[in-house]
Amino acid sequence: MTNAGKNSEEPISFVDKRKIDPETGEVRDPAGAADAAAPAGDEAVADAEERVAPQAPQSGLDGDGAEAAAEAATAADPAAELAERTADLQRLTAEYTNYRRRVERDRKTAMDTAKAAVVTELLGVLDDLDRAKAHGDLESGPLRSVADKLIEALRKQGLEEFGTEGDAFDPNLHEAVQHEGAGHDPVLGVVMRKGYRFGERVLRHAMVGVTDGVGDTTADTTADAAPAAEAAAAEASDADAGSSN
């Protein structure tokens, strides 16, 4: 029952393989029969190939078209291309100039740092020469010549000394270890050790003693003399009053 039901549901097709048409009596063309019997699936495959085939060259045409459009735009506007190339050249030139300046600045900084390190090691020698000069050992002889040459060579490299008696006190340059007076106008009263700087870099602060300036001394003297002047003026007024009586 089951097999019979399945067979009845399947479509039944008949193929007429007779070489003579029973209605007309003419001989049939085998090629035409074969074409007539071609399945409909082949036509569907052919249609699909016709739809897919043109899509392959289309992508290539799109890429070629974009490049051609860009070339055409560039050729049509040479002024825009020249301006773009000029801007690129100017940007590269500015970048190279900044790079060269930065390298030169870094090189100079490294050289100054190396020089400052060497000079700092020689500050103790300069202190010994100052003490020898204070004791009169550099008045004459070969030691004086060596000291002068060393100091001159360091000055040519950029070493400067500071800290002289009478200079105004600067906390950025001087280290005060003692102070005398009111401190309104502090100056260097005594220099115990000179300070040195290399360019704008302070290698060592000067060790000094601070005292009041001339202005403060004059002001103190004037302040002390004011009461005496007032007292003298009062006595003179009393004397004048007694004389008139």
Salt bridges, closest charged atoms under 4 A:
ASP16 OD1 - ARG18 NE 2.96
ASP16 OD2 - ARG28 NH2 2.69
ASP21 OD1 - ARG28 NH2 3.64
GLU81 OE2 - ARG85 NH2 3.89
GLU84 OE1 - ARG85 NH1 3.79
ASP88 OD1 - ARG91 NH2 2.79
GLU104 OE2 - ARG107 NH2 2.53
ASP112 OD2 - LYS108 NZ 3.02
ASP127 OD2 - ARG204 NH1 2.70
ASP128 OD1 - ARG131 NH2 2.37
ASP148 OD2 - ARG144 NE 3.91
GLU160 OE1 - ARG197 NE 3.38
GLU161 OE2 - LYS194 NZ 3.36
